[in-house]
Amino acid sequence: MNRTGELRASELTLIGNADLWEQLPADLAPKFRARAGDVAVDMVREIQNQIAEYSQKLEGVFGQVVVEGVEQAIHQFIDRMVDPTVQREDRAKLFRLLGKLEVSAGRSLDLLQTAYRIGARVAWRRISEFGQNERVPLATMCLIAEAIFAYIDELSLRSMEGYAEAQARHAGALQRRRKRLLELLLGEPGYHPNALAELAEAAHWPLPEKVLVVALERRTDQHQLPIPALHEDILMDLEGSEPCLLLTEPERQLVALEQKLGGWRAAVGPIVPLGSARQSLRWARRTITLIQSGAIADRPMVDTTEHLSTLLLLGDEELVHELVKRTLAPLDGLTPKQQHRMLETMTAWVETRGSAPEVASSLAVHPQTVRYRLRQLEELFGEKLHDPDALFDMGIALRALRLLTGATGAAGSAVGSAGSAAGVTGSTGARSA
């Protein structure tokens, strides 16, 4: 059962115990009150003896609240014996505070609940001794015992409420600090190392030496996506205009990440030093853009490091368009169909630098056809076909053309009408996605 379910169940139990207090003998209250101080001392001593975390000297806010809590618990129980309708809300604040202090101390609620049970045993032991000495009827003693443990349940409930409230507030504050930490790491450089260290400590985030950033994008058919359950050390921003994750242990954290990102398109940046996190994001974000354009194949998770040459080649697309236009300008006067054939042949020849039969084999055409096309290329490009620098530019331009048109095979197999789209016929900036 979760914490909310526990609270609801406890509330129902308390409602059911309402009649119990009406049956308690009010005439015993003065006698119990006379012994309250000694019982409080015994309770505190027993709690400290059995719970190591509470064994320190009870001082400061924590110690004051513990001692006051024990004393109030005893007196409130006695007050309830006298008047079962006595107002409880104001008195419940202290026990909610005890729950909140456990969150501040970084402890679970188990220790406080154990302390309540120890206190109940001490109280029952002292009341049993009293009952034997005063010859209190057995039926009355059973009622008192039932009331003690019902009362402890009530105190536990109030502490659970305080603990849940503080935990939610703490989680919200922690989330805000981690978001600010992510913004600092991915923002403009120049932050002071001490500021980063202080914020990381406040966010309970151990500073790693190496990180990587995963750029995310909602797929077109996904508008609302649940927040994935990720490792607590992964910083995330899933609400911003450019959602991303920052991983501190990539080798381990990436293994299960893909399965948890259903509905997201993800590009994994390279592993970089912590201070270069924004660089990893820039490359990963650029990969997302190239996936959108078709230059990089779309998969659930794409590793940026497998496409570094593509990122480099298309780092400045306007410049690439200009290179394609200028380098392949001799093809401008051809029809789109002729451009397609020349680009196909030129790509195979530049990539293989083989003989006509070898180029013909790669293109699945007759060698005589290749020889004819190569003579045409000689006429169009002249000495540039024998200039190493010009050939280097041609190789880049043909590769870029293939990427810009979203081709997945050899350049000549998909560029038929894309020459003009990439600037071959003089227009720049147009693209086929």
RASULSUL-V447919 format. One record per backbone hydrogen bond with DSSP energy under -0.5 kcal/mol. NH is the residue of the N-H (numbers start at 1). CO is the residue of the C=O. Records with the same first field share a line. If there is no record, write none. Layout:
NH=CO ; CO
This chain:
6=2
7=3
8=4
9=5
10=6
11=7
12=8
13=9
14=10
15=11
16=12
17=13
18=15
20=17
21=17 ; 18
22=18
23=19 ; 20
24=21
26=24
28=25
29=26
32=28
33=29
34=30
35=31 ; 32
36=33
39=35
40=36
41=37
42=38
43=39
44=40
45=41
46=42
47=43
48=44
49=45
50=46
51=47
52=50
54=51
55=52
59=57
63=59
64=60
65=61
66=62
67=63
68=64
69=65
70=66
71=67
72=68
73=69
74=70
75=71
76=72
77=73
78=74
79=75
80=76
81=77
82=78
83=79
86=83
92=88 ; 89
93=89 ; 90
95=91
96=92
97=93
98=94
99=95
100=96
101=97
102=98
103=99
104=100
105=101
106=103
107=102
111=108
113=109
114=110
115=111
116=112
117=113
118=114
119=115
120=116
121=117
122=118
123=119
124=120
125=121
126=122
127=123
128=124
129=125
130=126
131=127
132=128
133=129
134=130
135=131
136=131
141=137
142=138
143=139
144=140
145=141
146=142
147=143
148=144
149=145
150=146
151=147
152=148
153=149
154=150
155=151
156=152
157=153
158=154
159=155
160=156
161=157
162=158
163=159
164=160
165=161
166=162
167=163
168=164
169=165
170=166
171=167
172=168
173=169
174=170
175=171
176=172
177=173
178=174
179=175
180=176
181=177
182=178
183=179
184=180
185=181
186=182
187=183
196=192
197=193
198=194
199=195
200=196
201=197
202=198
203=199
204=201
205=200
206=204
211=272
212=247
214=245
215=213 ; 267
216=243
217=265
219=263
222=219
223=221
225=223
228=226
230=228
234=231
235=233 ; 246
237=244
243=240
244=237
245=214
246=235
247=212 ; 245
252=249
253=249
254=250
255=252
256=252
257=253
258=254
260=256 ; 257
261=257 ; 258
264=261
265=217
266=300
267=215
268=302
269=213 ; 267
272=211
274=209
276=273
277=274
278=185
279=276
280=276
281=277
282=278
283=279
284=280
285=281
286=282
287=283
288=284
289=285
290=286
291=287
292=288
293=289
294=290 ; 291
295=290
296=290
302=266
304=268 ; 302
306=303
307=304
308=305
311=307
312=308
313=309
314=310
315=312
320=316
321=317
322=318
323=319
324=320
325=321
326=322
327=323
328=324
329=326
331=328
332=329
334=331
339=335
340=336
341=337
342=338
343=339
344=340
345=341
346=342
347=343
348=344
349=345
350=346
351=347
352=348
353=349
359=355
360=356
361=357
362=358
363=359
364=360
365=360
369=366
370=366
371=367
372=368
373=369
374=370
375=371
376=372
377=373
378=374
379=375
380=376
381=377
382=377 ; 378
384=381
385=382
386=383
387=384
388=386
391=387
392=388
393=389
394=390
395=391
396=392
397=393
398=394
399=395
400=396
401=397
402=398
403=399
404=400
405=401
406=403
407=402
413=410
414=411
415=411
418=415
419=415
421=417
422=418
423=420
424=419
426=423
432=404
433=431
